[in-house]
Amino acid sequence: GVLVLGGAGAATPFVDLHQAAIRRRRHFCHSLSTYSSLVSMAMAGAMGWSSALEVAARVSSTDWAMDEIARSLLWAQAYRKQPYEGLERLAARFALPDLTDLARSMSQAGDGARIRDSLEAKAHSLRLKETAALEDSAQAVTQKMLLPGVLLMAGYGVLVFYPALAAFTGSHI
């Protein structure tokens, strides 16, 4: 028993860390959809793409994901790199393919491509992905609650019909 409990105790922090990483990755994707929309709006207001990236990252000082994006842009500026290179570095650090896609889109903006519409589409697809993930988790919770509900109703049925069944059979157990 000691070995089993010791093994479970040793594995628990890793499971908790994995769950925390999933939550933080989900939060980062939510912040990234907001960030993409903000960059698109800033570009619609006749702002250049590199300054739109920086302004959108400074909107929220309380969100850790926006702070990470702002730090990656600051890193790119300090090392005289393009802003999208800082975003690519951040995407590699956190293993976020959505941020890699955004950085690639921004690199095309540096070549003169019209990027505002693709940013809005990216933000919309991130929101749809987040909504689908929330619906899936809600469906999973609903499925988990099906068995307890059935057992509760079966217990209620036994409680209601037991007196009638006992009177009919003549046994009082």
Secondary structure as UniProt FT lines:
FT   HELIX           2..44
FT   TURN            45..46
FT   HELIX           49..57
FT   HELIX           64..78
FT   TURN            79..80
FT   HELIX           83..94
FT   HELIX           97..110
FT   TURN            111..112
FT   HELIX           116..169
//
